[in-house]
Amino acid sequence: MTVVRQLLAELGLDTDPFKRGISSAEGLASGFNRTLSNMSVLGGNILYGALGLAAAGATALGATFFTAAQNASQAQDVEAQLNAVLASTQGIAGVTADEVQNLASELAGLTKFEDEAIISGQNILLTFTNISDKVFPQATETILDMSQALGQDLQSSAIQLGKALQDPIEGANALRRVGVNLDDATQKHIKTLVEQGNLYEAQLIILKELQTEFGGSAKAAGQTLSGQLTILKNTWGDLLEDALKPSLPILTDLAKVLNEYLAKPSTVQFIQMISIALANFITSAVTKLPLLFDWIQRTFGWFQQNQGVIVGALTALGVAVGAFIWT
């Protein structure tokens, strides 16, 4: 533009309108550049924010699906164990799988314990063949109260109570050693009942004593804010599990196919080839890193030594674009 100004001056022409036009164009170009810069920053922030939200949403959805699939798989394992216990004990307890699961679901809605954890405890109780359907529901609720009051897991409580109900005489001694208040008169009464063949009455005495000490602990904890939030979380988890249960056979078949495929010699050989190729690539990349670093260092050195040239070129380009749009 300086050449144009000089040419107009030599021709004796009035250059003021041209100067004003150039100044106006430069001002418009400068403003346009600032606008583009601001829009770029704003658009970038919006884009990054949207991508961040999308990534976070996808991650959360994937984590939720994975957790639900894991829980559904665990529920399937617990159910399979329940069926196995009922089969091995030939259903001597007199309860069905549906009755066990319904009782667990009912108690899960009133306590902090998940239904799978409750069924796992029930599975242990069912291994003690002297526990009948007459005491099974009360025994189930008792192990929840014991675990809540003593701060121990359901399996430990189920083993303790199962042993006590299986052999009330020895079980009374064992419970007394862990702090359950069974005095000598009560233990003597239990022994008499067992010797008379009245096992059920002896079991009721043990359950009554445990009820006196721990009864209602689990349900009381379920009525607190913490308990209600836990029940809400467990209920939501159960809904997701139920939604995924129909897909478990498909996922199981897929896992079988993948296991069979991965066990093939050709697949093992292919994975080994990939591993070797990856190792060779890493080795090659490591050996060439110094050359890359040298090139980067030389490039940045040239930029540092020619900052004026770069800034001038970018400025001229910006003014030229602005003048073109203005005209």
Secondary structure, DSSP 8 states (H G I E B T S, - for coil): -HHHHHHHHHTT---HHHHHHHHHHHHHHHHHHHHHHHHHHHHHHHHHHHHHHHHHHHHHHHHHHHHHHHHHHHHHHHHHHHHHHHHHTTTTT---HHHHHHHHHHHHTTSSS-HHHHHHHHHHHHTSTT--TTTHHHHHHHHHHHHHHHT--HHHHHHHHHHHHHSHHHHHHHHHHTT----HHHHHHHHHHHHTT-HHHHHHHHHHHHHHHHTTHHHHHHTSHHHHHHHHHHHHHHHHHHHHGGGHHHHHHHHHHHHHHHHSHHHHHHHHHHHHHHHHHHHHHHHHHHHHHHHHHHHHHHHHHTHHHHHHHHHHHHHHHHHHHH-
